[in-house]
Amino acid sequence: MSPAEHPLSAAIKPLVAALGAELATPDEAGPEDVVLDWAGEPVVAVRLPGLTSALDRLLADAERRHGPLAALDREAKQRVVRTLEQRGAFTIRHGVQTVAAALGVSRFTVYNYLNRETRS
């Protein structure tokens, strides 16, 4: 059975897609890849994406859920910032700047949204 046909691959496919990762065979796995075993045998490798593309995926997910981010009202933008913070978007270098550009606001505004959350 090929790794793509294995039940483990089918089970993790939605998670892999949500992470923006890729599946590979254990033979193709590099040192950064995560090889998953089934009954003690390597079945599939998961190739994780880089952090910069992670922020792009977080923003794309927010846009799918809420519509065009720059067109959102203030409260919706605050909710988006809260969700992005919970998902680690601001641990990525230039995360605030990137999110601010996507929302059509200043970095100062994003920091205000973040500070508002810590005061609540």
C-alpha positions as CSV (number, residue, x, y, z in Angstrom):
1,M,0.0,0.0,0.0
2,S,1.4,3.4,-1.0
3,P,1.6,6.1,1.7
4,A,-1.1,8.1,0.0
5,E,-3.5,5.1,0.2
6,H,-2.7,4.4,3.9
7,P,-5.5,5.1,6.4
8,L,-3.2,7.3,8.5
9,S,-2.6,9.5,5.5
10,A,-6.3,9.8,4.9
11,A,-6.9,10.6,8.5
12,I,-4.3,13.4,8.7
13,K,-5.0,14.9,5.3
14,P,-7.3,17.7,6.6
15,L,-4.8,18.7,9.3
16,V,-2.0,18.7,6.8
17,A,-4.0,20.9,4.4
18,A,-4.9,23.3,7.3
19,L,-1.3,23.6,8.2
20,G,-0.2,24.2,4.6
21,A,2.1,21.1,5.0
22,E,2.8,18.4,2.4
23,L,2.8,14.6,2.6
24,A,5.8,12.7,1.4
25,T,7.0,9.1,1.5
26,P,9.3,8.2,4.4
27,D,12.1,7.7,1.9
28,E,11.7,11.3,0.7
29,A,11.8,12.7,4.3
30,G,14.4,15.3,5.1
31,P,15.8,16.1,8.6
32,E,13.1,18.7,9.2
33,D,10.2,16.4,8.2
34,V,8.1,14.5,10.7
35,V,7.9,10.8,9.9
36,L,4.7,9.1,11.2
37,D,4.7,5.4,12.1
38,W,1.8,2.9,12.1
39,A,2.3,-0.3,14.0
40,G,6.0,0.5,14.3
41,E,6.6,1.0,10.6
42,P,7.2,4.4,8.9
43,V,4.2,5.2,6.7
44,V,4.2,8.9,5.7
45,A,6.3,12.0,6.2
46,V,4.8,15.4,6.9
47,R,6.8,18.4,5.5
48,L,5.9,21.5,7.5
49,P,5.9,24.9,5.9
50,G,8.1,27.8,6.8
51,L,6.8,30.5,9.3
52,T,6.4,33.2,6.8
53,S,3.9,31.2,4.8
54,A,2.2,30.4,8.0
55,L,1.2,34.0,8.5
56,D,-0.1,34.1,4.9
57,R,-2.2,31.1,5.6
58,L,-3.6,32.6,8.9
59,L,-4.6,35.7,7.0
60,A,-6.1,33.8,4.1
61,D,-8.1,31.7,6.6
62,A,-9.3,34.9,8.3
63,E,-10.4,36.3,5.0
64,R,-12.3,33.1,4.1
65,R,-14.1,33.3,7.4
66,H,-14.8,37.1,7.5
67,G,-14.6,38.4,3.9
68,P,-12.1,41.0,2.7
69,L,-10.2,42.1,5.9
70,A,-9.7,45.7,5.0
71,A,-13.5,46.1,4.5
72,L,-14.4,44.8,8.0
73,D,-15.8,47.1,10.6
74,R,-13.7,48.0,13.7
75,E,-15.2,45.3,15.9
76,A,-14.7,42.6,13.3
77,K,-11.1,43.7,12.9
78,Q,-10.6,43.4,16.6
79,R,-12.0,39.9,16.6
80,V,-9.6,39.0,13.7
81,V,-6.7,40.4,15.7
82,R,-7.7,38.4,18.8
83,T,-7.9,35.2,16.8
84,L,-4.6,35.8,15.0
85,E,-3.0,36.5,18.4
86,Q,-4.4,33.2,19.8
87,R,-3.0,31.4,16.7
88,G,0.5,32.9,17.2
89,A,0.6,35.4,14.3
90,F,2.4,38.0,16.3
91,T,5.2,35.8,17.2
92,I,6.3,35.9,13.6
93,R,8.7,38.6,12.7
94,H,6.9,41.6,11.1
95,G,3.6,40.0,12.1
96,V,2.0,43.2,13.3
97,Q,3.1,45.1,10.2
98,T,1.8,42.3,7.9
99,V,-1.5,42.1,9.7
100,A,-1.9,45.8,9.8
101,A,-1.5,46.0,6.0
102,A,-4.0,43.2,5.5
103,L,-6.6,45.0,7.7
104,G,-5.9,48.4,6.2
105,V,-5.0,49.9,9.5
106,S,-1.8,51.2,11.1
107,R,0.6,49.1,13.2
108,F,-0.4,51.4,16.1
109,T,-4.0,50.4,15.6
110,V,-3.1,46.7,15.8
111,Y,-1.1,47.3,19.0
112,N,-4.1,49.1,20.4
113,Y,-6.3,46.1,19.6
114,L,-3.8,43.8,21.2
115,N,-3.5,46.1,24.3
116,R,-7.3,46.3,24.6
117,E,-7.4,42.5,24.8
118,T,-4.8,42.4,27.7
119,R,-6.8,45.1,29.6
120,S,-10.1,43.2,29.3
